[in-house]
Amino acid sequence: VHDPRALSAEFIDLLIRANLSDRRRRARTKRFMAQQLDPCNNRVTVDVLDGLRRFDHPTLVIWAQNDAHFGPEWGERLRRDIPGAQRLELLPATGHLLMEERPEKFAALVREFLA
């Protein structure tokens, strides 16, 4: 996150419990984090691009300006690659967990788009 105050102690405790509560979960989380923290590993997003390029339904792309894993250029790329993408909303001063960090803004954008 861009602003650590956005994550409550309760939320962090739930994340820790869900991902580190036993040996198997810790090993899985370690593998996942190693992949996520490697800036060259955008494989999942790249793997689904062909399908996204065929998705011609109205689409709103909401992206975090300060996402350490997938910078704003990824949001712009998806806006260009998805035929139905009507716009890209970059949330300033927001990190990877944008729905946790800016829930009101995220919800307002989704409500407006669906209306």
C-alpha positions in Angstrom: 0.0 0.0 0.0 1.0 3.6 -0.5 -0.3 4.6 3.0 0.3 1.9 5.6 -2.5 3.4 7.8 -5.0 2.0 5.3 -4.5 -1.5 6.6 -6.0 -2.2 10.0 -4.3 -4.4 12.6 -7.3 -6.8 12.2 -6.9 -7.0 8.4 -3.1 -7.7 8.8 -3.8 -10.4 11.4 -6.3 -12.0 9.1 -3.8 -12.0 6.2 -1.1 -13.5 8.5 -3.5 -16.2 9.7 -4.7 -17.1 6.2 -1.2 -17.3 4.8 1.2 -18.3 7.5 -0.8 -20.4 10.0 0.9 -23.8 9.0 4.0 -25.1 7.3 2.2 -25.7 3.9 0.7 -22.2 3.8 4.0 -20.6 4.7 5.8 -22.5 1.9 3.0 -21.5 -0.6 3.2 -17.9 0.5 7.0 -17.9 0.2 6.8 -19.2 -3.4 4.0 -16.7 -4.3 5.9 -13.7 -2.8 9.1 -14.7 -4.6 7.2 -14.6 -7.9 5.3 -11.4 -7.1 8.4 -9.5 -6.1 10.2 -10.4 -9.3 9.4 -7.5 -11.6 9.9 -9.7 -14.6 7.1 -12.0 -13.5 4.0 -10.6 -15.1 3.2 -14.0 -16.6 -0.3 -14.3 -15.4 -1.4 -10.9 -16.8 0.4 -11.6 -20.1 -1.1 -15.1 -20.3 -4.6 -13.7 -20.2 -4.1 -10.9 -22.7 -5.3 -12.9 -25.7 -8.7 -13.4 -24.0 -8.8 -9.8 -22.9 -8.2 -8.7 -26.4 -11.4 -10.5 -27.4 -13.5 -9.0 -24.5 -15.5 -6.3 -26.2 -17.9 -5.6 -23.4 -17.9 -2.2 -21.5 -15.0 -2.3 -19.2 -13.6 0.1 -16.6 -10.0 -0.3 -15.6 -9.2 1.0 -12.1 -5.5 1.0 -11.3 -3.2 2.2 -8.5 -0.8 4.9 -9.4 1.8 3.6 -7.0 1.4 -0.2 -7.4 4.9 -1.6 -6.7 4.2 -4.8 -8.6 2.3 -3.5 -11.6 2.9 0.1 -12.3 0.4 2.4 -14.1 1.8 1.4 -17.4 0.0 -2.0 -16.9 -3.3 -0.3 -16.4 -2.7 1.7 -19.6 -1.8 -1.4 -21.5 -5.0 -3.1 -20.4 -7.0 -0.1 -21.4 -5.5 -0.3 -24.9 -5.7 -4.1 -25.1 -9.3 -4.6 -24.0 -11.6 -3.4 -26.8 -14.4 -2.6 -24.5 -12.3 -0.6 -22.1 -14.0 2.8 -22.0 -11.5 4.5 -19.6 -8.7 4.0 -17.2 -9.0 5.5 -13.7 -5.6 5.9 -12.0 -5.9 6.3 -8.2 -3.2 8.7 -7.0 -1.2 7.9 -3.8 -2.5 4.3 -3.9 -0.6 1.0 -3.8 -1.3 -2.6 -4.9 -4.2 -3.2 -2.5 -6.2 -0.3 -3.9 -9.6 -1.7 -2.8 -8.3 -1.8 0.8 -6.5 1.5 0.6 -9.2 3.5 -1.2 -12.5 1.6 -0.7 -14.8 4.6 -1.0 -13.2 5.9 -4.2 -13.1 2.4 -5.7 -16.8 1.8 -4.8 -17.8 5.2 -6.2 -16.1 4.5 -9.5 -17.7 1.1 -9.9 -21.2 2.5 -8.9 -20.8 5.3 -11.5 -19.7 2.9 -14.2 -22.5 0.4 -13.6 -25.1 3.1 -13.5 
